[in-house]
Amino acid sequence: MTTPHAPEGWRKSRFSGGQTNCVEVGRISDGAAVRDSKNRAAGHLTTDRAQWSAFIGAVKDGRFER
């Protein structure tokens, strides 16, 4: 997916505290962008709104629990 504008408002989860092994999420016009907080220069992945919503739903449902 190409983004017409650079992602804005990058943020980490408040649960990450001072951790450096985190991902950051940014806003794009039709979804979200995700990047590694340790290697921002590596770029980011993008999702549309439906993909992001499905991912967040899966996280809330505990489908990624160990």
N, C-alpha and C positions, 0 to 999 in steps of 0.2 A: 504494500500500500504506500503510495506517495503522499506526502503531506504538503499542502499548499503553503503552509506557514510553519515556522519553527514552533515546537512545543513550548508552552508557557507554564509558569507556576509550578516548577518542579518541587516535589516534596517527598519526604520519607515518612514512614509510619512513626507515630509518636511512641510506639512500643519498641522501636529499635534503639532508643536511648543514644548512648555514645558509640554504639556498634559501627564498625566500618564495613561489615559484610551485609550490605543492604541494597535494595533496589529503590529507585526513585520513580515517581509517576508524574507525568506532565499532561496538561490539557492540549488537545488539538481540536480543530473545528468539528470533527465527527467522531470523537472517541478519546483514546488515551495513548500516551507514549510511555514506554518503560525503558530504563537504562540502569546500568550497574553504577552504584555510587562511587566505587573505587576506580572505575575506568570510564569516565564520562566521554573521553575522546573516542571511544570505540563506537559511539553512535547509540541509536535507540531502535526499539521495535515499536510498531504502531498497531493498534486494533481499532476497528470501527465500534460504534456504540453497542451493537448487538453482541459482538465478541467480548467486549469488556464486561458487559452486564452478565453474560453467561459465566465468565471467569469469576467475577465477584460472587455470584450466586453459589458456585461450586466451593469457593473458599468458606462462605458462611455455612454451607451444608456440611462442612468438615471432610470433603472428599480428598483433601490433601494432607490429612492428619497421618502421622506415622503410627 
